[in-house]
Amino acid sequence: MKKTVLIILFCITSFSVMQLNGQTPAERYSQMQRGLASGWNTWDTRSVLTHVFLPYGSAIDLNLINSENKRIDAFRIGDRKPDSPLMHPGPHSYDGTYTDISLEWQGQKLRVQSAAEGLKNVILVTPLEGNTKGGRLVVAPKPVWYRSNNFKFSDNTFTIDPKGAGFTFNVTVNGDFIEQKRSEIFMSTDKPTVICVGENMSLSEAEKFIKSHAEGIVEANKKIFGEYYEVYNAMQNVLSWDNIYDPTIRRVITPVSRIWNVGWSSNPSLGGFVLFCWDTYFASMMLATGSKELAYANAVEITDAVTENGFVPNFYAVNDYKSRDRSQPPVGSLAVWNIYRKYKEKWFLELVYDKLLTWNRWWDKNRNTDGLLCWGSNPFEKVTYRHWETTGVNQTFGGALESGLDNSHMYDDIPFDEERHMQKLNDAGLSGLYVMDCDLLARIAGELGKRDDVEELRKRGDLYRKNLSRLWDEKRGLYYNRHTDTGELNPRISPTNFYPLLANAPSQKQAKRMVDEHLLNPEEFWGEWVIPTTPRNDPAFKDNTYWRGRIWAPLNFLVYMGLRNYDLPEARKALSEKSKNLLLKGWLKDGYVFENYNATTGIGDDVGNSDKFYHWGALLGFITLIEEGYFTSEL
């Protein structure tokens, strides 16, 4: 038994160490994923208060019963359903060795912390000021995802025996014990409760154990990030709390939020996930600041979701449900190249390169009109017969979904070519992103010694870069989308009209005009809170719903990355500072990182269709980490 435990501990603590000799990239990745899916963590997407030990699916689930005997068993950050608990997330290490979250529900106000070392895990539940008397904490050990575990109970203790593990977990629940009934232990929430896995601890011992883990993580991050600690803290925590294991694909992944996962699940008891294309690539870049393995995992999983026609889909969910009609903004090479520059492991490039190249070629073949790209949506034979296999397909709306800016004012009343499956609009943003993709893929191909591919990609990138000049309006000093049916430029703009900066298409003089006359123009995009998806002088700005008028972190990020190609330090610094302040506004108040923000007030919680805990909101802070040199990024 001791030998088995030592082997398990070795797997948990050394998953970043690879056996390099003789392994293919795919084998190395599979080994890495097995290492990631190890140990105690908040793996279960259904509830952040379910602590699961992988690979055996042994779980300790925390439920609450209020003074009026009402029970709740699912806790998700940002849940807007009636009577849902209000969650205030705190620190969460990537590997699950420390977690901290507070909650309010039906008079119950509690703080839940955990600290793990190998097989040992200590969970501390502490009542907070204002907690209503008479509540009960339910400690419910259970197997998750149909993994086989046996349980034995005796008052406030129980054992977990995972099938095939060769060891058991001995668990003691200390505090104000009420009763043990069936497979659950009931504790009073009037006093602290300590759940000790592997070592029985008193309250003071547990507090000391947890404090040492908390201080270790906080102090380490403060030492690295200094005055920007809270910026990194917000980014790490939203990514860590959104990190899950999904048993249907047997992978560790970091979806945008648990709210989205449950909504897209066909079987919540088994699990559920949805990965969105550019969201996941952005997450992989942010994860690269602190976890190579998670950065690799997310970049690989969304790339591997490539469709039969060769493009990375808008979304990829359980049961092979994916958008086979449309893709999303081509930022995969941006993420992969910058992750590679940090860790310098060519096997990672080898694993994803062919699919990224196929995707790049797909854009040119399927979305090209007159040498520039248009958003589109192709009809296809249904696979799962679910909602998004029909809605918007081969329509203007489907093309808007491909852009990632679903209800953007830019695509109002744009005609659609149903034969060529594209909007009749050359898109400056897409064309700029595509040139960036060609340039970065050429660099990746060069690292892999693929000379013919380098030549192909550079040639294609240069052609599109040259063609972007057709969208430049010298009088107005900006690139505009162009109607392919009339040849006229479309006057409705958004931050995507700055994306030609990503392609190095404008000259320094043109770039300065774009910034001075438009980005820094308070009648269009500048202000206390920036960058609105709709100019302030466009009628759609007042809509303040989703992509109409609100601020979205990925657009700030891509505009910032474009500015880095030019000698525009003041604009770059100003955008970084304003983005950071917007992130910290919600984070320091409630611990939230919003999906989008009000461009007038900077509030993220003023509308119902802004997820409270959506990981790409942290790109607002990632901009500052790049600007201040904590992450080296380049185009």
N, C-alpha and C positions, 0 to 999 in steps of 0.2 A: 504493500500500500504506500509506504514512504517513497519508494521509487517512482510510482505513478504520480504522486503529488509533485515530486520534483520535476518530472517531465512537463506536467501542466504548468507549473510556475515558470519553467524556462520558456515555454511557448508564449505565455502572457507577457513576460518582461523583455523578450528579445525579438519581437516581431519585426523590428526594423533591420535585423541582421539576416542577410540573404545567403543562401548557398548558391554561389555564382557559377561554379564550374559545371558546364554541360547542360545548363538550363536554357530553354527558349524564353523569349520575352513573355509569352503566354504562361509558361510554367512559373516563371518568377512572379508574375502578377497574381496567379492563383495562390501561390504560397504566401504572398503578402496579404491577400484578402483573408486567408485562414488565420493569419496572425492578428489582423485587425479585429476579427470576430472572436475575441477572447476576453475573458474577465468580466468583472462587474461593470455595468454601465446602464444608463437609461435608454436601453435599446428599443423598447416597445413603443411604436408610434402611437398606440392607443392612449397612453398616459405617461406623463413625465414622472409620476410617483410609483412607477413599476420598475424595480431594480432587477435586472436579469443577468444571470451568469451564463456566458457563452463559452464553449459551443453547446452546452447541455440544456439550455432553455430552462434553467432553474430560476424561478422568479419569486420575489417577495413584493406583493402588490399591496399598496396602502389605499384604503377606502376611508370615508368619513360618514358618521351618523350624527346629525345635529340633535339638539335638545328636544326637538319635536319628532324624533325617530325617522327623519328623512335621510336617505342614504345616497351617496354619490361614489362612483367607482372609476371615473375617467377624468383626468386632469390634463388640459391642453392650454398652452399659453396663447392668449388672444382669442379664446373661444367666445363668440358673441351670442350663443344660444341663451334663451331665458334660463335663469337659475344656474348658469355655469359659474364655476369658481373664478375669481379674479386672481390671476397668477402674477407674481412679481419676480422674474428670474434674476438670480445673482450669478456668481462665478460658477463655471463648469469647465473642468479640464477636458481636453480632447479625449483622453484615455479613460475618463470616468473615475479617476482616483480621488476627485473631490467634486461635489455638487452642492449647490445652495439655492433654495428657492422658497419664497414666502407665498401664502395664499390667504384669501378671504372668501368664506362661503357660509351663508346662512348663520352668521354670528360667530363662526369659527375663524380665528386668526392664528395661523400657525407658521412656523419656520421649519423647513425640512432640509437637513444637511446630511451628507454622507461622505465617508472616506474609506477608500479601499486599498488593500495591499495584497496582491495575489489572490488567494482564496478567501482572505478575511475582508469583511465589509461591516462598517458600523454606520447605522442610520439613526440620527438624532432628530426627534420631533419635539419642538419647543413651543409652548403657547406664548403668544405675543400680547402686548398691552391691548386691552379691549376685547380679548377672547371671551365669548359667552360660556358660562359654566354649563356642565351637563352634556357636553359632546363626547362622542366615542371615536377612537381611532381603531380601525379594523386592520389587523395584520394578517394578510391572507397569502400564505405560500401556495404556489401553484405551478404547474408546467405550462409553458407557452408554446404555441405553434406545434402542438401535438407531439412535443418531445416527451419521452418517458421519464418520469420522476416519481418516486414513492415518498410518502410523508408519514411520520409518526409523531403524535402529540402527547404532551403531559403538562397540563396547566399552562404555564407561561413559557414552555420550551417546546421545541420540535426539531426533528432531523429531516434533512432533505437528502435523498439517496438517488442521484442521477444514474440512470441505467448506463452501464459500460464505463463509468468514470473510474471505478476502483477506489473511491473515497466517498465520504458523506460530509454534509454540512451540519454542524451542531449549532443551533440558534437559540438564544435566550432573549426574551423580551422583558426588559426591566422598566418599572414605573408603577403607576396606579392600576394594577391588574383588576379587571372586572370578572371576566369569565373566558373559558375556552369552549367553543361550541362548534361541533362538526369540524370543518377544516379552517377555522378562524380563531384568532385571539383578539379579545376586545379589551381596549385600554382606555382609561379616562384621558380626555384632552385637557383636563384642568391642570395637570402636571406634566413635566417632560417624560417622554418615553424613549428608551434606548433599545434598539434592535441590534444585537451583537451576533454576527456570523463568524464562527471560528474561534472566538475568544470572548469569554464573559467579562464585561466591564461594568463598573459602577458608573453613575452619572458623571462624577468628576473625572474619572479616567476616560470616559468617552469624549467629554468636552475637551480634554487635553489632547486626545488623539486627533480629533477633528480639527482643532485649532492649529495643530502643527502642520496638517495638510493644507489648510487654508492659507496660512502664512507663507508656506513654501511656494505656493503658486502665485500669490499676490506679490510677494517680495521679488520673486524671479522676474515677473513681468514688469514690475516697477523699475527694476534695475536695468532692464533692456530698453524700455520705452519711455522712461522718465516722465516728462510733463505730458506726454501723449499716452500715458498708461490707460486712461479711461477710453480713449479712442480704440486702442487695441482690445481692451476689456470688452467693449460693446461688440466688436467684431468676433472675437473668440467665443463669447457666450452665445450669441445668436446662432453661430455655426454649430457649436457643441450641443446645444439643446435641440437643434433640428437634426442632429446626426442620429441615424437609426440603423438597425439591421432588418432587412426584409427577407423572410424565409422563402418567399416564392422564387426569388432569384439567388438566394443564398449569398447576399452581398451586403457589405457595409456601404451606405450611401448617405448623402446629405441633401435631402429634398428641401424645397423652399420653406415649408413649415408643416407641422403635424396637422394643422387644420386642413390644408390642401390634401394631404395624404388620405385622411379618413374620408374626405368627400369623394375621392376617386377610387376608393376601395370597393371591390365587389364582395368582399368577405372580411369585414373589420376584425373578426376574431382571429383570423389567420394573419392579418397584417394588411399592408396596402401602402402604395407609394405612387408618386408621380414626379418625374424629372422633366423640367423644362429645359430647352436647349441652351439659350444664352445665359439663363439664370445659373445653370449648373457649371458651365465653363467659368463664369465669374466667381462662383463659390470655390472652384478648384484653385483659382489664382489667390484668393484670400487665404485659403487653407494652407497654401505654400509658405506663409509666414511662420507657421508653427507646427505643421504636421505634413511631412512629405508623403506619408502613406495615404492620408485622406485626400490630399491634393491629387495624387495619382489616381486613387479610386474613383473620384467623381469625374475627372477628365476621361478616364477610360470607359466608365459605364455609359456616359451619354454618347461617346463616340461609337461604342459598340452597338448602340441602339439604331445605327444606320439602317435605313429601309432597303427593301429589295431593289429600289430604283437608284440607290446610291447616295442619298442625302440624310443628314442628321435631322430627325423630325422635330417639329415644334414641341411635341410632348411624347413621353414614353411612360406607360403605366403598366400595372399588373395585367396578366393574361394577354400579353402581346398587343395591348391596346396602344396604338400610336397614330400620329397624324401622317398618314401615308399620302396626303394630298399636298402638304406644304412643309417647308423647313422653317428656319428662323435665322436672325442675323448671324453671319459667318464670323464668329469670334473664337472658334476653336483653336486656330493656329496662334492667336494672341495669347490664350491661356497656356497652351502647350509649350510655346517658345519661352515664355517667361518662367514657367516652372522648371523647364530644362536649364535655363541660365542659372538658376539657383542651385540645382542639385547635380547637374552635369552627368546624368546617367542616360547613355544612348539607348539602352534597351527600352526605356519609356518612349522615346521617339519612334523606335522601330515598331512598337506595339500599336501605335495609333496612326502612323504616317499614311499608310495606304488608304485608309478610310477617309482621312482628311483630304487627300489628293483626289479621290473619287468624288467627294463632296464639292471640291473646288471646280472640277470639270463639269459637274452637274449644273451649277449655276450658269456657266457659259453656254451650255447646250440648251437649257430649258427656260432661262429667264432673260435672254438677250434680245433686245429690239434696237436695231440701228446702232449697235456697238456699245450700248449701255443697258443696265439691268432694270427690270421691273419686278415688283412683287407679284406672286401668283398663287394658284391653287389648282392642282390637277385632279380630275376624276380618277377613281380607282375602284377595284372590286373590294367590297366590304369584307372585313375579317371578323369583327366582333359585333357589328350591328349596334353599336352604342352611339350616343348623341353626336360626338364630334366627328364621326365618320360620315355625317350627312350635312350638318349645319355649316353653311358658308362655302361648301366645296364647289369649286369652279365658279366662284362669284367674287365680286369686289371685296366682300367681307372676308372671304378666305385669304385673299391677298393681304388685307390689313392684319389678319392674324399672323401671317407669315412675317410681317414687319416687326411683330412684337408689340406694336402700338395699336392695340385692337380697335379702339373707337376714335382714333386720331382724327382731328378736323381736316388733316391733309388729304384724307381719302373720301371725304364727303362727295358724293355725286361723280366719282371717277368711273367712267365706263370700263367694262371688262370684255376682253377678247376671249370668248368661250371656246374658240377653235385652237388658239395658242395658249390658253389658260393663264393669261396675264392681265394685270391692270394696264390700261393704256396710258401709262405714266412712267417715263424714265425717272428713277428715284436717285437723287444725288447722294442720299445717305447710304443706300445699298451699294451703289457703285463705288463710293469711297471705301466702305468696309471691304468690298471685294478686292480692290487693289491692295489694301493692307494684307488681306489673306494671301494673295499671290506673293507679295513681298516676303512675308514671314514663312510661308511654306517653302519658298526658294531657299531661305536660310536653313530651314530644317533639312531640306533635301541636300544642301551642301554639307551639313554635319554628317549625313549618312552616306556621302560620296555618290549621290545619284546625279551625275552631271547632266544627263539628258533632261531630267525633270527640272533641274535648276534653269536650264535654258528655256524650256517650255513655259515655266511659271513667270520668269522675268519678262519674256516676250509678251505673254498675255497681260501681265500687270501693266507694262508700259503702254500697251495699246489702249487699255481702259483708262489709264491715267491721262493719256493724250485726249481721249474722247470726252473726259470730264470737262474739258475747256468749253465744250458746247453748252454747258449748263451755267457758265459764268455770265453774270450780268454786270457789265462794266459800269453802267450808270448807277446801279443800286449796291454794288460792291459785295455780292454774295452769289453762291451757287443756288440755283432754283430747280425744282423738279420740272420736267417738260412733258406736256401732253404729246403722246406719240401719234395721235390721230390728227392733231391740228398743228403741231410743231411749236405751240405757244408755251411760254414759261408759266408755271402756276405760282401766283403770288403768295399762297398760304404756306407758311414756313414753320419749322420747329427746330429744336436743337440738332436734329439729324442733318440739317442743311450745313452744319459745320463739319460733318464727317469727311469731306474731301481733305481736311487737314490731316486725317489719318493716312491718307494716300500720298502725302507730300505733293499734292496736285497744285495748290496755289503757290505763287512766289511769296517771299517774305512781305513784299509790299501789299499783295492781295490779302494775305493772312491778317496783316495789321488792320486793313480796312474791314474785314469781316468782324474782327474783334471790336474795334472802335465804333463802327457804325451800327453794329447789330448786337453782339454779345453784351457789351457794356452800355447799351442804349436802354435807359429805364422805361421807355415806352414799349420796348419789345421784351428783352430777356433779363435785364439787370434789376436789382432791387435788394431789399434786406434779405429776402430768401430767394435762392436761385437753384436751377434754371427751370422755369416753367415749361411744360411741354407745348404750350400754346402761347404765342406772344401776348403780352398784356393788352395790346391794342386790337387783338382779334376778337370778334364777338363770342367765339367759343371759349375764351378764357374764363368767362363768368360761369360756365357750366360746372366747373370744379368737380368733375367726376371722372375718375380713372385717368385716361390719357388726354383728357381735355382740360387743360389749365393747371394740373397739379405737377408737382416736382417728383421726378423719378431718378433714383441714384444712378442707374446704369447710363442714363444720358449725360449726367454730370461727369461720370467717369470717362466715357468715350470722348466727350469734348475736351476734357482735361488731357487725355492721352494724345489727342491731336495737337493741342497747344505745345506739348513737349517736343514736337518736331520743329518748333520755331523759336526765334529769339523774342519771346513775349513773357518775360519773367514776372512782371507786375500782374498781368491778367491771370497767369497760372497760379500765383500765390494768392490772389484775391479769391479765385474760385475754390482753392483748397481751404482757405479759412472759412468761407461761407458754407461750404459743404460740411466741414467739421462741426461748425456751430449748429447746423440743422440737425445732424445726428445726435449731438449731445443734448439738445433741447429735450427730446423725448426720453433718451436713455437715462440721464441723470435724474429725471423726475420719477419715472415709473419702471425703468428697466426695459423699455420697449424699443424695438428697431422696426420702423414702419415700412410697409410696402411702398407707400407714396405719401406726399405731404402737401398741405395747402400752401400755395405760392404767395398768399397774402399774409397769413398768420404764422406759418411754419409749423402748424399743428398737424399731426398725423392721424389723430383719432376723431376727426370731425365728420367723417363719412363712414358708412358701413362697409364700403368696398375697398378699404385700406387695411390689409392684414396687419395686426399689431406686432407680429414677430416674424418677419420675412427676411431671409438672410441677405438678399442683395441690397437692402437698405444700408448695410454696413459698408458698401462701396463708398459712401460719403466720407467715411473715416479712412478707408483704404487709400483714397486720394492723398490725404495728408501724410499717411505713413510713407507713401512713395515720394511725395514732395520733400519730406524731411529726411529722406535717405534710409528709412528702415526697411524698405524693400526696393531692390533695384529692378526697374522695369524699362523696357525699350520696345520700340517699333522697328 
